[in-house]
Every structure is written in structure tokens, then in C-alpha cells.
Amino acid sequence: MTTRPATPDDLAAIMALERASFPNDAWSDAMMREELASPHGWYVVVEEGGRLIGYAGLRVARGVADADIQTITIAESGRGRGRGRALLTSLLEEAARRNVKDVFLEVRADNPVAQGLYASVGFVEVGRRARYYQPDDVDAIVMRLDLPGWTARGGVRTDAGACT
Ligand SMILES: CC(C)(COP(=O)(O)OP(=O)(O)OC[C@H]1O[C@@H](n2cnc3c(N)ncnc32)[C@H](O)[C@@H]1OP(=O)(O)O)[C@@H](O)C(=O)NCCC(=O)NCCS
């Protein structure tokens, strides 16, 4: 598994994964192209055997203390083996390098897998946007991470070592 910054040449492979993973609310080619080229964005991809199997993106405007996790996706066949967590960690490390304080994201209320990943590193729910995802009519949960807190914990999961 190799993780590296995305380039505009990754667009076609990223969009193939985007459409497979978000059948009803995939971004357009144009939106993703803009994201990859934006100086306020930072995208990373994960490859295996020369094939792109995941990507994730951060939006962080220069000189601003907030950042947003824009997207994070692993190909269905590669899920559940720590790759999503590795991509999320890459984004948070980059945000920390840029002195971000708060990281925000929106996640579908019907996506417990992604919510579990985010909660495990310390994201907490701070709000909801009713019926944000259309046409599915699904709410968005807005989550926030205190990044200096995450860094102070050594970037480890908040639930590490917890007794259940
Ligand atoms: C969300 C996603 C990126 C996670 O990537 P992944 O490689 O499968 O996840 P990981 O193996 O790194 O697991 C990270 C955490 O996710 C959660 N998780 C992963 N698979 C899970 C499953 N089958 N059931 C419940 N929780 C699960 C767990 O909290 C897990 O932590 P743990 O297993 O270490 O306790 C991936 O499932 C995906 O691409 N989903 C479709 C696109 C999507 O929903 N993106 C998020 C948009 S906000």
C-alpha cells in the first residue's frame, strides 16, 4: 500500500471510484478537477499494485484556522483493512502542519461506518443539516475535531485501550 499526494492525472481513476461509491451524489468531473487543482485543497490517494484504490481530500484556505474533510473513499473490495483510517490520518497530519485548529466534516446520517471512523479519532457531532443529501433525503451530521487535542494525544484513537 502506497499513500501519496494526488495529481490532476489521477482524475479519471478518482472519478471512477467516486461514481461507484456515491451513486446518488457523486461529484462531477469538473468539481473534482477544480478540487485537485485548488491551492486551498490537499488530496491524497492510496495505491495497491499500481491501482488507485482510495482517495481523500482536505480543504484548508491559507491563513485560516478551520479546515474541512471534503471526502474520503476506499474501493469496496479494499474496505475494512485500515486504509480509510490511514487516509484520514494523512489529512489530519497535513492540517496540523498548516496550524489548523478545528476540522469539520459532514457525514450522512445513514453512514455508521464513516461516523465510527470519525468518532474514533475524536470528532464529535456539533449539528445537523436536515435533508442535506438529495435525492436520498438524508440528513447530514456535522462533526468537529479539536486538532491540537488530537495532536496532543499523539494522533491516536480516542477509543484506544477502552474496555468494552
Ligand atoms: C468510510 C470508509 C472510507 C472507511 O474506510 P475503511 O478502509 O473501510 O475503514 P478502516 O478499515 O480504516 O476502518 C476504520 C473504522 O471505520 C469503521 N468501520 C470500518 N468498517 C466497518 C464496518 N464494516 N462496520 C462498522 N464500522 C466499520 C470502524 O470504526 C473502523 O475502526 P476499527 O475497525 O479500527 O475499529 C469506507 O468504508 C468507504 O469508502 N465508504 C464509502 C464511502 C464513504 O462513505 N465515505 C465517507 C463519506 S463521509
Ligand as a Chemical Component Dictionary entry (heavy atoms), coordinates in Angstrom:
data_LIG
# 
_chem_comp.id                   LIG 
_chem_comp.type                 NON-POLYMER 
_chem_comp.pdbx_formal_charge   0 
_chem_comp.three_letter_code    LIG 
# 
loop_
_chem_comp_atom.comp_id 
_chem_comp_atom.atom_id 
_chem_comp_atom.alt_atom_id 
_chem_comp_atom.type_symbol 
_chem_comp_atom.charge 
_chem_comp_atom.model_Cartn_x 
_chem_comp_atom.model_Cartn_y 
_chem_comp_atom.model_Cartn_z 
_chem_comp_atom.pdbx_ordinal 
LIG C1  C1  C 0 -15.726 5.121  5.323  1  
LIG C2  C2  C 0 -14.543 4.390  4.674  2  
LIG C3  C3  C 0 -13.634 5.417  3.982  3  
LIG C4  C4  C 0 -13.749 3.674  5.762  4  
LIG O1  O1  O 0 -12.612 3.082  5.155  5  
LIG P1  P1  P 0 -12.126 1.614  5.553  6  
LIG O2  O2  O 0 -10.796 1.371  4.952  7  
LIG O3  O3  O 0 -13.215 0.657  5.241  8  
LIG O4  O4  O 0 -12.043 1.747  7.139  9  
LIG P2  P2  P 0 -10.909 1.164  8.114  10 
LIG O5  O5  O 0 -10.658 -0.268 7.810  11 
LIG O6  O6  O 0 -9.759  2.088  8.120  12 
LIG O7  O7  O 0 -11.699 1.247  9.494  13 
LIG C5  C5  C 0 -11.796 2.467  10.176 14 
LIG C6  C6  C 0 -13.012 2.464  11.078 15 
LIG O8  O8  O 0 -14.201 2.527  10.312 16 
LIG C7  C7  C 0 -15.221 1.784  10.999 17 
LIG N1  N1  N 0 -15.563 0.610  10.203 18 
LIG C8  C8  C 0 -14.884 0.103  9.144  19 
LIG N2  N2  N 0 -15.560 -0.943 8.619  20 
LIG C9  C9  C 0 -16.674 -1.100 9.382  21 
LIG C10 C10 C 0 -17.786 -1.978 9.331  22 
LIG N3  N3  N 0 -17.883 -2.935 8.405  23 
LIG N4  N4  N 0 -18.774 -1.825 10.252 24 
LIG C11 C11 C 0 -18.705 -0.850 11.187 25 
LIG N5  N5  N 0 -17.671 0.018  11.284 26 
LIG C12 C12 C 0 -16.677 -0.106 10.390 27 
LIG C13 C13 C 0 -14.644 1.352  12.311 28 
LIG O9  O9  O 0 -14.822 2.408  13.241 29 
LIG C14 C14 C 0 -13.173 1.231  11.920 30 
LIG O10 O10 O 0 -12.342 1.267  13.034 31 
LIG P3  P3  P 0 -11.738 -0.102 13.652 32 
LIG O11 O11 O 0 -12.123 -1.239 12.777 33 
LIG O12 O12 O 0 -10.274 0.163  13.656 34 
LIG O13 O13 O 0 -12.345 -0.148 14.984 35 
LIG C15 C15 C 0 -15.032 3.326  3.639  36 
LIG O14 O14 O 0 -15.916 2.457  4.290  37 
LIG C16 C16 C 0 -15.707 3.912  2.415  38 
LIG O15 O15 O 0 -15.038 4.278  1.444  39 
LIG N6  N6  N 0 -17.051 4.003  2.414  40 
LIG C17 C17 C 0 -17.799 4.501  1.268  41 
LIG C18 C18 C 0 -17.576 5.974  1.069  42 
LIG C19 C19 C 0 -17.941 6.753  2.308  43 
LIG O16 O16 O 0 -18.955 6.515  2.940  44 
LIG N7  N7  N 0 -17.091 7.733  2.640  45 
LIG C20 C20 C 0 -17.311 8.608  3.781  46 
LIG C21 C21 C 0 -18.070 9.794  3.365  47 
LIG S1  S1  S 0 -18.322 10.903 4.754  48 
# 
loop_
_chem_comp_bond.comp_id 
_chem_comp_bond.atom_id_1 
_chem_comp_bond.atom_id_2 
_chem_comp_bond.value_order 
_chem_comp_bond.pdbx_ordinal 
LIG C1  C2  SING 1  
LIG C2  C3  SING 2  
LIG C2  C4  SING 3  
LIG C2  C15 SING 4  
LIG C4  O1  SING 5  
LIG O1  P1  SING 6  
LIG P1  O2  DOUB 7  
LIG P1  O3  SING 8  
LIG P1  O4  SING 9  
LIG O4  P2  SING 10 
LIG P2  O5  DOUB 11 
LIG P2  O6  SING 12 
LIG P2  O7  SING 13 
LIG O7  C5  SING 14 
LIG C5  C6  SING 15 
LIG C6  O8  SING 16 
LIG C6  C14 SING 17 
LIG O8  C7  SING 18 
LIG C7  N1  SING 19 
LIG C7  C13 SING 20 
LIG N1  C8  SING 21 
LIG N1  C12 SING 22 
LIG C8  N2  DOUB 23 
LIG N2  C9  SING 24 
LIG C9  C10 SING 25 
LIG C9  C12 DOUB 26 
LIG C10 N3  SING 27 
LIG C10 N4  DOUB 28 
LIG N4  C11 SING 29 
LIG C11 N5  DOUB 30 
LIG N5  C12 SING 31 
LIG C13 O9  SING 32 
LIG C13 C14 SING 33 
LIG C14 O10 SING 34 
LIG O10 P3  SING 35 
LIG P3  O11 DOUB 36 
LIG P3  O12 SING 37 
LIG P3  O13 SING 38 
LIG C15 O14 SING 39 
LIG C15 C16 SING 40 
LIG C16 O15 DOUB 41 
LIG C16 N6  SING 42 
LIG N6  C17 SING 43 
LIG C17 C18 SING 44 
LIG C18 C19 SING 45 
LIG C19 O16 DOUB 46 
LIG C19 N7  SING 47 
LIG N7  C20 SING 48 
LIG C20 C21 SING 49 
LIG C21 S1  SING 50 
# 
